[in-house]
Amino acid sequence: MSYDECYVKSVVRTINDWPEPGIAFRDVTPIFKDPKALRMVSDSLITRYIDSGITHIACIDARGFLLGSIIAYQLNLPLVLVRKKGKLPGDTICQDYTLEYGTATVEMQTDSLAEGNRVLIFDDLIATGGTVLAAATLIRKLGAEVHEAAALIDLPDLQGSARIQEAEIPVYTLLAYEGH
């Protein structure tokens, strides 16, 4: 593990039994209070995607918006929002999915993407993979291609990354944590 990875991992906070008993929530919000960690994470992701050929970044509500917007700004790419149902104005399409601890629905505006677009899906964390897979379904419904799914954190014990890869979507994460 590199110095940057060790440093960023030391900044991420674990909150046990949240949002319900048995869950060890990996809280990335301390990264935004630490300019050094935020720079390390942002620079790593920007470097990875600078010459990738992606045309859009689709970020997932809500922590995915924070890093996704930095990456989109630095790469001069459009940012597409994947939001919880009922949060976007205009014409939208929606997709249900299963979470680690429940179910939810995400949506995108129908004019966000078009055929020929190559999209990076970005979220803060991959647990069961449901959110990323729902976003990928929406992207494909709009005729675009999913280039890769990226996240700051992977929880491999929950098999989300494996499920995403089984759907023929490459996965990239900066950090991994054991457990739930």
N, C-alpha and C positions, 0 to 999 in steps of 0.2 A: 504494500500500500504506500502511495507517495505521501510526501509531506502535506500537500494540499488536501488529499483525501482524509488523512488523519486529522488535520486541523478542522475541516468542515464537519467531519463526524463528531468531533468533540463539542461542536457548537449545537448540533441537533439535540433536542431535549426529548426524553422519553417520559410520557405521562401514563402511568399504569391505571387500569380500570376506567378508561375514558375512550369513547363515549358510553361504554357500558362495561360491566365486570368481565374480566378476562382479556380485554384488549389492551395492548401496550402501544399507545398512540405515539407515533414518531412526529414530533412537532418541529416543523422547519421554520417557524416564525422567528426564532432567535437569529437565524441567518440574516434576516433583514435588519437586525439591530447591530450587526457586526459587519462593517464595510469591507474588511479584509476577506471574510468568508463569502460575502456576496460577490465580490470581485473574482475570487477563485472559481466559484461555481459558474458565474456568467462567462468568464473568459474561457473556461473549459468547454462549455457548450457552444459558444460562438466559434471557437477554433474548429470544433468537430464539424460544424455545418456550413462554414464559410464557402466552401467549394463543392457542396453536395448536390447542387441542382434543384433543391427544393424551391417552390414558388410561393408557399404559404406556410404559416405556422398556426395550427389549431390548438388553442390552449383550453384547458378544462377548469371550470369553475371550482374553487375560487383561487386557491394558492397557485395553481398553474398559470393564472393571469399575470402574476407578479413577475416571475422569471420569463415567461413567454413573451411579455411585452418588451423586456430588456433585449432578448435575443432578436425579436422581430425588428426592433429599432436599430440595433447594431448591424444587422444583415440587410436592412432596408427592404424588408418583406412585409406583405400584408398580414395582419393578425386576425384570425377567425376565432370567435368566441363559441365555446361549447358550454351552455349554461343549464342550470336547473330549469325544469319546466315552468313556464309562466313568467320568465324573467326577460325575454327578448321581445321587442315590438316587431310588428310586421308579419309577413308570411314565414312560418317556421315548419320544420319537420322534427319529429321527436322519436326517441328510442328508449324503451325500458331496459333495465339491467339489474343484476343482483350485486349487492355490496357484501362486504365481509360480515356486516351486521344488519342487513335489511335489503330493501329494494328502493329504486329511484328511477327517475326519468330525466334524460338530457335532451336538449334541442339545439338546433342551429337555424339561422336565417337561410331561406332558400336561395338567396342571391349571394351567399358567401363564397361559393366555389363553383367551378365549371369543369367540363371535360378538358383534360390535358393538364390540369393543375397537379403538382406533386407536393403533397402535404406532410409535414412533420407534426405528429400529435405530441403535445407536451403536457405533462402533469407533474405534480410534486412527488407523487408516490404511486407505485404499482403494488396493490395487495392482491385481490382476486382477479384483477384484469378486466372486470366488468365495465368500468367507466371508459377505459381505452377502447375496448371492443365495441361499445355502444357508439363512441365517437367515430370509430372506423366505419361502422355501418352507415352512419349519417353521411360521412365524406364520400363513400362509394355510391350512395343513393343519389348524390349530386353530380356523379360522373367523374369525380377526381380520384387520384391514386394516392394511397398511403405509402409514403416513402419509408417511414420508421416511426416507432413510438419511443419517446424518451421521457425519463423522469429523473429526479434527483435521487430518489430512494427506491429500492426494490426489496420486497419481503418475499424471498423465494420460497419459503415454507408454505405460503398460501397458493403457490402455483400460478399466479397471475401472469408472470412473464412467459411461462411455458404455454399457457392457454393462448396468449397473444401470438407467440411464435408458431403455434399449431395453426393459427389463422393466416399464416404466411406473412406476418408483419415482423420485421426485424425489431429488436428491442435494445435500447442502450440506457444504462443507468450509471450514475456516478458512485453510488454507495449501496450496500446491501446490509440488511440486518436479519438475524435469525429470529424466529418466533412470529407471533401475530402482531 
